[in-house]
């Protein structure tokens, strides 16, 4: 039997057993709960594990979609680079909470509309001809949505960032200081954006799950370095270090990854997070 088909076949057998057991017990005893308490709990745990596996597979497919879209569409790559720069600028200038939320939301809106535009163009090219007027209309409307979102982003950016930029000319540039938990969140977002951007450059179409750097390793080391700045519990830090090394070893041994990918993830996640703490703390 194929290894990949075992989990699915196992759950099918569990469901089939439950259906037979339910029918036999309901005919004999007419009980509301035909299964003993222990078997009911085990079955619910198996169903929960199955749902978690499905959610992880869906999340993996979504990440693959982002990587492929970023590799094929240079506009989306430009928006990702812009989001990375805007995020750092907002932290350097020290925006307040409401201003930061406004900038982040409008930036996400631009990226989302660009991804929807990419999906619409791909679907139209797949199911219709180029000389079809409705195909052209669908592409133009999707592109117009991106243009409207980008215009709104420019307006919001102008209204929010102009006072801070004027203060730079009058008082000079001063890097704002932030709380450690906010720096940890910034570090995680920055590391994820850098992983996506680097993978769009080094990604191979035939195997989109392999590429420089290792995203799992980068995120794991980013979390560990942030935990070193947030917590003083020695046992917690040792446990996190062990989990980080396990994740890195798993990506290195059980996956077709080169050492360069894992080392790149370690440097990007750990070194990038440490650098952000040095700058903003």
C-alpha positions as CSV (number, residue, x, y, z in Angstrom):
1,X,0.0,0.0,0.0
2,X,1.2,3.5,-0.8
3,X,2.4,5.4,2.3
4,X,0.5,8.6,1.3
5,X,-2.8,6.7,1.1
6,X,-2.6,5.2,4.6
7,X,-4.0,8.1,6.6
8,X,-7.0,8.4,4.3
9,X,-7.7,4.7,4.2
10,X,-7.3,4.5,8.0
11,X,-10.0,7.1,8.6
12,X,-12.3,5.5,6.0
13,X,-12.0,2.2,8.0
14,X,-12.7,4.0,11.2
15,X,-15.8,5.7,9.7
16,X,-17.0,2.3,8.2
17,X,-16.5,0.6,11.6
18,X,-18.4,3.4,13.4
19,X,-21.3,3.1,10.9
20,X,-21.6,-0.7,11.3
21,X,-21.2,-0.4,15.1
22,X,-23.8,2.3,15.3
23,X,-26.3,0.3,13.2
24,X,-25.9,-2.9,15.1
25,X,-26.1,-1.4,18.5
26,X,-29.1,0.8,17.6
27,X,-31.0,-2.2,16.4
28,X,-30.2,-4.2,19.5
29,X,-30.3,-1.7,22.3
30,X,-31.8,1.4,20.7
31,X,-29.3,3.4,22.8
32,X,-28.7,7.1,22.2
33,X,-24.9,6.6,22.4
34,X,-24.1,3.1,20.8
35,X,-20.4,3.4,21.5
36,X,-18.8,3.0,24.9
37,X,-17.3,6.2,26.4
38,X,-13.7,5.2,25.7
39,X,-14.4,4.4,22.0
40,X,-16.4,7.6,21.6
41,X,-13.5,9.7,22.9
42,X,-11.0,7.9,20.7
43,X,-13.2,8.4,17.7
44,X,-13.6,12.1,18.4
45,X,-9.8,12.5,18.8
46,X,-9.3,10.8,15.4
47,X,-11.8,13.1,13.8
48,X,-10.1,16.1,15.3
49,X,-6.7,14.9,14.0
50,X,-8.2,14.4,10.6
51,X,-9.6,18.0,10.6
52,X,-6.2,19.4,11.7
53,X,-4.4,17.5,8.9
54,X,-6.9,18.9,6.4
55,X,-6.4,22.4,7.7
56,X,-2.6,22.1,7.4
57,X,-2.9,20.8,3.9
58,X,-5.2,23.7,3.0
59,X,-2.7,26.2,4.5
60,X,0.1,24.6,2.6
61,X,-1.8,24.9,-0.7
62,X,-2.5,28.6,0.1
63,X,1.2,29.2,0.8
64,X,2.1,27.5,-2.5
65,X,-0.4,29.8,-4.3
66,X,1.2,32.9,-2.8
67,X,4.7,31.7,-3.9
68,X,3.6,30.8,-7.4
69,X,1.8,34.1,-7.8
70,X,4.8,36.0,-6.5
71,X,7.1,34.2,-8.9
72,X,5.0,34.7,-12.0
73,X,3.6,38.2,-11.4
74,X,6.1,40.9,-11.0
75,X,3.5,43.3,-9.8
76,X,2.7,41.2,-6.8
77,X,6.4,40.9,-6.1
78,X,6.6,44.7,-6.2
79,X,3.7,45.0,-3.8
80,X,5.4,42.5,-1.4
81,X,8.6,44.5,-1.5
82,X,6.6,47.7,-0.9
83,X,4.8,46.1,2.1
84,X,8.2,45.1,3.6
85,X,9.6,48.6,3.2
86,X,6.4,50.3,4.5
87,X,6.4,48.0,7.6
88,X,9.9,49.0,8.5
89,X,9.3,52.7,7.9
90,X,6.2,52.6,10.1
91,X,8.2,51.1,13.0
92,X,11.2,53.5,12.5
93,X,8.9,56.6,12.5
94,X,6.9,55.3,15.5
95,X,3.3,55.5,14.2
96,X,0.5,55.2,16.8
97,X,-1.8,52.2,16.9
98,X,-4.6,53.5,14.8
99,X,-2.3,54.9,12.1
100,X,-0.4,51.6,11.9
101,X,-3.6,49.7,11.6
102,X,-4.8,51.9,8.8
103,X,-1.5,51.5,6.9
104,X,-1.4,47.7,7.3
105,X,-5.0,47.3,6.2
106,X,-4.7,49.3,3.1
107,X,-1.4,47.5,2.2
108,X,-3.1,44.1,2.7
109,X,-6.0,45.3,0.5
110,X,-3.6,46.1,-2.4
111,X,-1.9,42.7,-2.1
112,X,-5.2,40.9,-1.9
113,X,-6.6,42.7,-5.0
114,X,-3.5,41.9,-6.9
115,X,-3.8,38.2,-6.1
116,X,-7.4,38.2,-7.1
117,X,-6.4,39.9,-10.3
118,X,-3.9,37.2,-11.0
119,X,-6.5,34.5,-10.3
120,X,-9.0,36.1,-12.6
121,X,-6.5,36.5,-15.4
122,X,-5.4,32.8,-15.1
123,X,-9.0,31.6,-15.1
124,X,-10.0,33.7,-18.1
125,X,-6.9,32.6,-20.1
126,X,-7.8,29.0,-19.3
127,X,-11.4,29.0,-20.3
128,X,-11.8,31.6,-23.0
129,X,-10.1,33.0,-26.1
130,X,-8.1,36.3,-26.1
131,X,-10.4,37.9,-28.7
132,X,-13.5,37.4,-26.5
133,X,-14.9,40.8,-25.4
134,X,-16.1,39.4,-22.1
135,X,-12.6,38.1,-21.4
136,X,-11.1,41.5,-21.9
137,X,-13.8,43.0,-19.7
138,X,-13.1,40.6,-16.8
139,X,-9.4,41.4,-17.0
140,X,-9.9,45.1,-17.2
141,X,-12.2,45.2,-14.2
142,X,-9.8,43.1,-12.1
143,X,-7.0,45.4,-13.1
144,X,-9.1,48.4,-12.3
145,X,-9.8,47.0,-8.8
146,X,-6.0,46.9,-8.2
147,X,-5.7,50.5,-9.4
148,X,-8.4,51.7,-7.1
149,X,-6.8,50.0,-4.1
150,X,-3.4,51.4,-5.0
151,X,-4.8,54.9,-5.2
152,X,-6.4,54.5,-1.8
153,X,-3.1,53.3,-0.4
154,X,-1.4,56.4,-1.7
155,X,-4.0,58.7,-0.1
156,X,-3.8,56.9,3.2
157,X,0.0,56.9,3.1
158,X,0.1,60.6,2.3
159,X,-2.2,61.5,5.2
160,X,-0.5,59.3,7.7
161,X,3.2,59.6,6.9
162,X,3.4,63.3,5.8
163,X,3.6,64.7,9.4
164,X,6.3,62.3,10.4
165,X,8.4,63.0,7.2
166,X,8.1,66.8,7.9
167,X,9.4,66.2,11.4
168,X,12.5,64.4,9.9
169,X,13.4,67.6,7.9
170,X,12.9,69.8,11.0
171,X,14.2,67.7,13.9
172,X,16.2,64.9,12.2
173,X,15.6,61.2,12.0
174,X,15.1,59.4,15.3
175,X,14.4,55.7,15.5
176,X,11.4,55.0,17.6
177,X,11.7,52.5,20.5
178,X,9.1,49.7,20.9
179,X,8.1,47.1,23.4
180,X,9.7,43.6,23.1
181,X,6.4,41.9,22.2
182,X,5.8,44.3,19.4
183,X,9.3,43.8,18.1
184,X,8.7,40.0,18.2
185,X,5.6,40.4,16.1
186,X,7.4,42.7,13.7
187,X,10.3,40.2,13.4
188,X,7.9,37.3,12.6
189,X,6.1,39.3,9.9
190,X,9.4,40.5,8.4
191,X,10.9,37.1,8.4
192,X,7.9,35.6,6.6
193,X,7.9,38.4,4.0
194,X,11.6,37.9,3.4
195,X,11.1,34.1,3.0
196,X,8.3,34.7,0.5
197,X,10.4,37.2,-1.5
198,X,13.5,35.1,-1.5
199,X,11.6,32.0,-2.6
200,X,10.0,33.9,-5.5
201,X,13.6,34.5,-6.8
202,X,14.9,31.0,-6.1
203,X,11.7,29.0,-6.6
204,X,11.7,26.1,-9.1
205,X,8.4,25.4,-10.9
206,X,8.8,21.7,-10.8
207,X,9.1,21.5,-7.0
208,X,7.7,24.6,-5.3
209,X,8.1,23.1,-1.8
210,X,11.9,23.2,-2.1
211,X,13.9,26.4,-2.3
212,X,16.1,28.9,-0.6
213,X,15.6,29.6,2.3
214,X,13.8,27.1,4.5
215,X,10.7,28.8,5.7
216,X,10.1,26.4,8.6
217,X,13.6,26.9,9.9
218,X,13.5,30.7,9.6
219,X,10.2,31.0,11.5
220,X,11.4,28.6,14.2
221,X,14.6,30.5,14.8
222,X,12.8,33.8,14.8
223,X,10.4,32.6,17.5
224,X,13.3,31.2,19.5
225,X,15.3,34.5,19.4
226,X,12.2,36.5,20.3
227,X,11.6,34.2,23.2
228,X,15.1,34.8,24.4
229,X,14.3,38.5,24.7
230,X,10.8,38.0,26.2
231,X,11.3,35.2,28.8
232,X,13.9,34.4,31.5
233,X,12.7,30.9,32.1
234,X,15.7,28.7,31.3
235,X,13.7,25.5,30.9
236,X,11.3,27.1,28.5
237,X,14.1,28.4,26.4
238,X,15.8,25.0,26.3
239,X,12.6,23.4,25.2
240,X,12.1,25.9,22.5
241,X,15.7,25.4,21.4
242,X,15.2,21.7,21.2
243,X,12.0,22.1,19.1
244,X,13.8,24.6,16.8
245,X,16.6,22.1,16.2
246,X,14.1,19.3,15.7
247,X,12.3,21.3,13.0
248,X,15.6,22.2,11.3
249,X,16.8,18.6,11.4
250,X,13.5,17.4,10.0
251,X,13.7,19.8,7.1
252,X,17.3,18.7,6.5
253,X,17.0,15.0,6.8
254,X,13.4,14.0,5.8
255,X,12.9,16.5,3.0
256,X,14.8,16.9,-0.3
257,X,16.5,20.1,0.9
258,X,20.1,21.1,0.7
259,X,22.1,22.3,3.6
260,X,22.2,25.8,2.1
261,X,18.4,26.2,2.5
262,X,18.4,25.3,6.2
263,X,21.4,27.4,7.0
264,X,19.8,30.3,5.1
265,X,16.7,29.9,7.2
266,X,18.7,29.9,10.4
267,X,20.6,33.0,9.5
268,X,17.5,34.8,8.2
269,X,15.3,33.9,11.1
270,X,17.7,34.2,14.0
271,X,20.0,36.9,12.6
272,X,17.2,39.1,11.3
273,X,15.2,38.9,14.5
274,X,18.3,39.7,16.6
275,X,19.1,42.7,14.4
276,X,15.5,44.1,14.8
277,X,15.7,43.8,18.5
278,X,19.1,45.7,18.5
279,X,17.6,48.5,16.4
280,X,14.2,49.0,18.1
281,X,14.6,47.9,21.7
